[in-house]
Amino acid sequence: MAIQRVTVLEFAPTADEIWRLPHHDRDGYARYDAEDGLLSFTDTAHHAKPRPEIVTTYAGGKATNVARVLDRLLTDEDQLQVELATFLPPPSEGPLRDLGLGEMRGTALVPSTAAGIYVQCLQLADLTRVRPRFEVVDELEEIGKMQTTRRCIEITLQEGGGSVNFSPRIVWSQEAAEAVQARVAEVARDADLVVMAGAPPVWEAHAGSDFTRNSFYAKIMSTLQPDCQVSIDARGQYLSECLLAQKTPRFILMNTEEFEDLSGFWRELGDRPFPGTLLVHNERGCWVWNGKLPEGEDPFSGAEHFPSMRVPEVYSTIGAGDAMHAGFLKEWMAKECLDRAIVYSQIVAAISVGNEKATHGVDARTVDDRFTQFWSEDEFGQ
């Protein structure tokens, strides 16, 4: 089935900020101990107050990262409609309920919390070909311990060598999870492919409920149309129930650490049929199982291996898995050729880690130029 409509689901709306802290007695003091892996930001001897420089701010979240790279890979020739659906809390009592927000690039901002509006503005500023869609769910109201949006701050040393990330958890209630699941059925009704990435939010499941954090993605898949395919990148505990469900993902992506954490699970599955494709990646490349699952004893033995692309200098591996996910989907949807899609995804990941802008530094022309050169010389070339 040709894929024309794609819906990327973002359950963890995030504003990411990168701060850079200099080593300076007056404007900030930082030290990185590489041997012990310790990073310190204060110095009581100098009484210096850390004053970091804000380097950049952008919309975050793993699903949003995938959408951002897709946005940079799509061209006018691609006949794809890609939508990033973000689930947001309602505005609290007060002026935010009646705020006239207007629209940008044909997408209307919707009343939400101040953090929710901030995320909307960041997404709209960052996406040109992927269309943002904002879904306010009343049950996501931020009361009590509920935390439905977050601001992540990454502090890096100006001289390099160390960083620390502050990333609050997204916390829902059982009612919020059920309400979002119901909304997904409406949002993705016409989608040919649904994309999910990252860990689901945390909530305390009601006693006796089979709708838990671990079953969240499987429950989401159960609401989709029978012919809607699913591509998912998440840790093993959220994937196991997906593989046991009646509707299984078309594509599953994970890194080797996550894959090895499931070693016992592969043995339990045995010869269970799997009509999809599993892609496991790290800095050495990508291992692929197509139309089958790994065997329990030596799970890597049955995979086809695609070596990673050479990168002269690695700037940052943050977002490399998301870049690979987006690259794979873009090329798969264009040609439906597995080998091409994997090679293309490896090139996208290499470009992401090989420039200081990470996923923001990916662009279609650079990727296509490198892919054309590599594909014509590679053993898979046609």
C-alpha positions as CSV (number, residue, x, y, z in Angstrom):
1,M,0.0,0.0,0.0
2,A,1.4,3.4,-1.0
3,I,1.8,5.7,2.0
4,Q,0.6,9.2,1.4
5,R,-0.6,10.4,4.8
6,V,1.6,10.2,7.9
7,T,0.7,11.2,11.5
8,V,3.5,11.6,14.0
9,L,2.2,11.5,17.6
10,E,3.9,13.6,20.3
11,F,2.8,12.7,23.8
12,A,5.5,14.7,25.6
13,P,5.4,18.3,24.4
14,T,8.8,19.8,25.2
15,A,10.7,23.1,24.9
16,D,14.4,22.3,24.7
17,E,17.1,24.9,25.6
18,I,20.8,24.6,25.2
19,W,22.8,26.6,27.7
20,R,26.6,27.1,27.5
21,L,28.6,27.8,30.6
22,P,32.0,29.4,30.4
23,H,34.9,28.8,32.9
24,H,35.2,32.3,34.2
25,D,35.7,33.6,37.7
26,R,33.1,36.3,37.4
27,D,30.5,35.1,34.8
28,G,30.5,31.4,35.6
29,Y,32.7,28.7,36.9
30,A,32.6,25.1,35.6
31,R,34.9,22.1,35.8
32,Y,34.7,18.7,34.2
33,D,36.6,15.7,35.8
34,A,36.8,13.3,32.9
35,E,38.3,10.5,35.0
36,D,35.4,10.4,37.4
37,G,32.8,11.8,35.1
38,L,32.0,14.7,37.4
39,L,30.8,18.1,36.3
40,S,30.7,21.0,38.8
41,F,29.1,24.4,38.2
42,T,29.9,26.3,41.4
43,D,33.0,27.4,43.2
44,T,32.7,28.6,46.7
45,A,36.2,29.9,46.8
46,H,35.5,32.5,44.1
47,H,31.9,33.1,45.1
48,A,31.1,33.2,41.3
49,K,27.5,33.0,40.1
50,P,27.0,30.8,37.0
51,R,25.7,33.0,34.2
52,P,25.2,30.7,31.2
53,E,24.6,31.8,27.7
54,I,21.4,30.6,26.0
55,V,22.6,29.1,22.7
56,T,19.4,27.9,21.2
57,T,15.7,27.1,22.0
58,Y,13.6,24.7,19.9
59,A,10.7,22.2,20.1
60,G,11.8,18.9,21.6
61,G,10.6,15.4,22.2
62,K,11.6,12.3,20.3
63,A,8.6,12.3,18.0
64,T,9.1,16.0,17.3
65,N,12.8,15.2,16.5
66,V,11.6,12.6,13.9
67,A,9.2,15.1,12.4
68,R,11.9,17.8,12.3
69,V,14.2,15.7,10.3
70,L,11.4,14.6,8.0
71,D,10.6,18.2,7.5
72,R,14.2,18.8,6.3
73,L,14.3,15.8,4.0
74,L,11.0,16.4,2.2
75,T,11.1,18.2,-1.1
76,D,8.4,19.5,-3.5
77,E,8.6,16.2,-5.4
78,D,7.5,14.2,-2.4
79,Q,3.7,13.5,-2.5
80,L,3.4,13.1,1.2
81,Q,1.2,14.7,3.8
82,V,3.0,14.6,7.2
83,E,1.3,15.9,10.3
84,L,2.8,16.2,13.8
85,A,0.0,15.8,16.3
86,T,0.8,17.2,19.8
87,F,-1.4,16.6,22.8
88,L,-1.6,19.7,25.1
89,P,-3.3,20.7,28.4
90,P,-6.2,23.2,28.5
91,P,-5.6,26.7,29.7
92,S,-6.2,27.4,33.4
93,E,-8.8,29.8,34.5
94,G,-7.9,33.4,33.5
95,P,-6.9,35.4,30.4
96,L,-5.3,32.5,28.5
97,R,-8.8,31.0,27.9
98,D,-9.7,34.0,25.8
99,L,-6.4,34.8,24.2
100,G,-6.6,35.5,20.5
101,L,-3.5,33.6,19.2
102,G,-4.0,33.8,15.4
103,E,-2.3,31.4,13.0
104,M,1.0,30.8,11.3
105,R,1.5,29.1,7.9
106,G,-2.1,28.1,7.9
107,T,-2.0,26.5,11.4
108,A,-4.0,28.1,14.2
109,L,-2.5,28.2,17.7
110,V,-4.9,27.0,20.3
111,P,-5.5,28.2,23.9
112,S,-3.4,26.2,26.3
113,T,-1.2,26.8,29.3
114,A,1.7,29.2,28.9
115,A,4.0,26.3,28.4
116,G,1.6,24.7,25.8
117,I,1.5,28.0,23.8
118,Y,5.4,28.2,24.0
119,V,5.7,24.7,22.5
120,Q,3.2,25.5,19.7
121,C,5.2,28.6,18.8
122,L,8.5,26.6,18.7
123,Q,7.0,23.9,16.5
124,L,5.5,26.4,14.1
125,A,8.8,28.3,13.8
126,D,10.7,25.1,13.1
127,L,8.5,23.2,10.6
128,T,7.8,24.2,7.0
129,R,6.6,21.0,5.2
130,V,5.4,19.0,8.2
131,R,2.1,20.4,9.4
132,P,1.7,20.8,13.2
133,R,-1.7,19.8,14.7
134,F,-2.5,20.8,18.3
135,E,-4.9,18.8,20.3
136,V,-6.0,20.2,23.6
137,V,-7.3,17.4,25.9
138,D,-9.2,18.6,28.9
139,E,-8.1,15.6,31.0
140,L,-4.5,16.8,30.7
141,E,-5.2,19.7,33.0
142,E,-2.1,20.4,35.1
143,I,-3.4,20.0,38.6
144,G,-1.8,18.3,41.6
145,K,1.1,16.1,40.4
146,M,0.1,16.4,36.7
147,Q,2.9,17.6,34.4
148,T,1.9,17.5,30.8
149,T,4.5,19.8,29.2
150,R,8.1,20.2,30.1
151,R,11.1,22.5,29.6
152,C,14.4,20.6,29.2
153,I,17.7,22.4,29.8
154,E,21.0,21.0,28.6
155,I,24.1,22.8,30.1
156,T,27.3,22.3,28.2
157,L,30.8,23.6,29.0
158,Q,32.1,26.3,26.6
159,E,35.4,24.5,26.4
160,G,33.7,21.2,25.7
161,G,34.1,17.9,27.5
162,G,30.9,17.7,29.6
163,S,27.2,18.4,29.8
164,V,24.3,17.8,32.1
165,N,20.6,17.6,31.1
166,F,17.6,18.6,33.3
167,S,14.5,16.9,31.9
168,P,11.3,16.7,34.1
169,R,9.0,13.7,33.7
170,I,5.7,14.0,31.9
171,V,3.1,12.8,34.5
172,W,-0.5,11.9,33.5
173,S,-3.5,10.4,35.3
174,Q,-5.3,7.2,34.2
175,E,-8.1,9.4,32.9
176,A,-5.7,11.5,30.9
177,A,-4.2,8.4,29.3
178,E,-7.6,7.0,28.3
179,A,-8.7,10.4,27.0
180,V,-5.6,10.7,24.8
181,Q,-6.1,7.2,23.5
182,A,-9.6,8.1,22.4
183,R,-8.4,11.3,20.8
184,V,-5.7,9.4,18.8
185,A,-8.5,7.3,17.1
186,E,-9.9,10.6,15.7
187,V,-6.6,12.3,14.9
188,A,-5.2,9.3,13.0
189,R,-8.4,8.2,11.3
190,D,-7.1,8.9,7.8
191,A,-3.5,8.1,8.3
192,D,-1.7,5.5,6.3
193,L,1.2,5.4,8.8
194,V,1.4,6.4,12.4
195,V,4.8,7.2,14.0
196,M,5.5,7.0,17.7
197,A,8.9,7.5,19.5
198,G,10.2,7.8,23.0
199,A,8.9,6.6,26.4
200,P,5.2,7.2,27.2
201,P,4.3,9.5,30.1
202,V,4.1,8.2,33.7
203,W,0.8,7.5,35.5
204,E,-0.4,5.4,38.4
205,A,-2.8,2.9,36.8
206,H,-6.1,2.1,38.5
207,A,-6.2,-1.2,40.3
208,G,-7.2,-4.0,37.9
209,S,-6.7,-1.9,34.8
210,D,-4.9,-3.4,31.8
211,F,-4.2,0.0,30.5
212,T,-0.8,0.8,31.9
213,R,2.3,2.7,30.8
214,N,3.8,-0.6,29.5
215,S,0.7,-1.3,27.4
216,F,0.2,2.3,26.2
217,Y,1.6,1.9,22.7
218,A,-0.2,-1.5,22.2
219,K,-3.5,0.2,23.3
220,I,-2.8,3.1,20.9
221,M,-2.3,0.7,18.0
222,S,-5.6,-1.0,18.8
223,T,-7.5,2.2,18.1
224,L,-6.0,2.6,14.6
225,Q,-7.6,1.6,11.3
226,P,-6.8,-2.0,10.2
227,D,-4.8,-0.9,7.2
228,C,-2.9,1.8,9.1
229,Q,0.8,0.9,9.5
230,V,2.9,1.8,12.6
231,S,6.5,2.7,13.0
232,I,7.8,2.8,16.6
233,D,11.0,3.6,18.4
234,A,10.8,2.9,22.1
235,R,12.4,0.8,24.9
236,G,11.7,-2.9,25.2
237,Q,9.1,-2.8,28.0
238,Y,6.8,-0.7,25.8
239,L,7.4,-2.9,22.7
240,S,6.8,-6.4,24.2
241,E,3.1,-6.0,24.3
242,C,3.1,-4.5,20.8
243,L,4.6,-7.7,19.5
244,L,2.1,-9.8,21.3
245,A,-0.9,-7.7,20.2
246,Q,-3.3,-8.6,17.3
247,K,-2.0,-5.6,15.4
248,T,1.8,-5.4,15.4
249,P,4.1,-2.6,14.2
250,R,5.3,-2.5,10.6
251,F,8.6,-1.1,11.7
252,I,10.4,-1.3,15.0
253,L,13.6,0.7,15.7
254,M,15.8,0.4,18.8
255,N,19.5,0.7,19.8
256,T,21.6,-2.3,20.7
257,E,21.4,-1.7,24.4
258,E,17.6,-1.8,24.3
259,F,17.7,-4.8,22.0
260,E,20.0,-6.8,24.4
261,D,17.7,-5.9,27.3
262,L,15.1,-8.0,25.5
263,S,17.2,-11.1,25.1
264,G,14.9,-13.2,27.3
265,F,11.9,-11.9,25.5
266,W,13.2,-13.1,22.1
267,R,13.4,-16.6,23.5
268,E,9.9,-16.4,24.8
269,L,8.5,-15.4,21.4
270,G,10.0,-18.4,19.7
271,D,8.7,-18.8,16.2
272,R,5.9,-16.3,16.5
273,P,5.3,-14.8,13.1
274,F,6.2,-11.1,12.6
275,P,5.2,-9.5,9.3
276,G,7.2,-6.4,9.9
277,T,10.8,-5.2,10.0
278,L,13.0,-4.8,13.1
279,L,16.0,-2.4,12.9
280,V,18.6,-2.3,15.6
281,H,21.4,0.3,15.5
282,N,24.5,1.7,17.1
283,E,27.6,3.5,16.0
284,R,28.7,0.4,14.1
285,G,25.7,0.2,11.9
286,C,22.3,-1.4,11.6
287,W,21.1,-5.0,12.1
288,V,17.9,-5.9,10.3
289,W,15.3,-8.6,10.6
290,N,12.7,-8.5,7.9
291,G,9.6,-10.7,8.2
292,K,11.0,-12.5,11.3
293,L,12.1,-11.9,14.8
294,P,15.5,-12.6,16.4
295,E,16.3,-16.1,17.7
296,G,16.8,-16.5,21.4
297,E,20.2,-18.1,21.7
298,D,22.3,-15.8,19.5
299,P,19.8,-13.1,18.4
300,F,22.3,-11.2,16.2
301,S,23.1,-14.3,14.1
302,G,20.0,-14.1,12.0
303,A,20.3,-10.4,11.1
304,E,21.5,-8.7,8.0
305,H,24.1,-6.1,8.9
306,F,24.6,-2.7,7.2
307,P,27.8,-0.9,8.4
308,S,27.6,2.7,9.5
309,M,28.9,5.5,7.3
310,R,32.3,7.0,8.1
311,V,32.1,10.2,10.0
312,P,35.3,12.3,10.1
313,E,34.4,14.0,13.3
314,V,31.6,13.3,15.7
315,Y,30.1,16.4,17.2
316,S,27.1,15.0,19.0
317,T,25.1,11.7,19.0
318,I,22.0,13.4,20.5
319,G,19.1,12.7,18.2
320,A,21.0,10.3,15.9
321,G,18.4,7.6,16.4
322,D,15.6,9.9,15.6
323,A,17.4,11.1,12.5
324,M,17.9,7.5,11.3
325,H,14.2,6.8,12.0
326,A,13.1,9.8,9.9
327,G,15.6,9.0,7.1
328,F,14.4,5.4,6.9
329,L,10.8,6.4,6.7
330,K,11.3,9.1,4.1
331,E,13.1,6.8,1.7
332,W,10.9,3.8,2.4
333,M,7.8,5.9,1.6
334,A,9.4,7.1,-1.6
335,K,10.6,3.8,-3.0
336,E,9.5,1.0,-0.7
337,C,12.9,-0.6,-1.1
338,L,14.3,-1.8,2.2
339,D,18.0,-1.7,1.3
340,R,17.7,1.8,-0.1
341,A,15.8,3.0,3.0
342,I,18.4,1.6,5.4
343,V,21.4,3.0,3.5
344,Y,19.6,6.4,3.2
345,S,18.9,6.3,7.0
346,Q,22.6,5.6,7.8
347,I,23.6,8.6,5.7
348,V,21.1,10.8,7.5
349,A,22.4,9.6,10.9
350,A,26.0,10.2,9.9
351,I,25.2,13.8,8.8
352,S,23.4,14.4,12.1
353,V,26.3,13.3,14.3
354,G,28.9,14.9,12.0
355,N,27.8,18.6,12.3
356,E,27.5,20.8,15.3
357,K,23.8,21.5,14.7
358,A,22.9,17.8,15.1
359,T,19.4,17.0,13.7
360,H,19.0,20.7,12.8
361,G,21.9,20.4,10.4
362,V,20.3,17.8,8.2
363,D,19.1,19.0,4.8
364,A,17.7,17.1,1.8
365,R,20.3,18.2,-0.8
366,T,23.3,17.1,1.2
367,V,21.7,13.7,2.0
368,D,20.6,13.1,-1.6
369,D,24.1,14.0,-2.9
370,R,25.8,11.6,-0.6
371,F,23.2,8.9,-1.1
372,T,23.5,9.1,-4.9
373,Q,27.3,8.8,-4.7
374,F,27.2,6.0,-2.2
375,W,24.4,4.0,-3.8
376,S,26.0,4.1,-7.3
377,E,29.2,2.5,-5.8
378,D,27.7,0.2,-3.2
379,E,27.0,-3.5,-3.8
380,F,23.3,-2.7,-3.6
381,G,23.5,-0.2,-6.4
382,Q,21.3,-0.7,-9.4
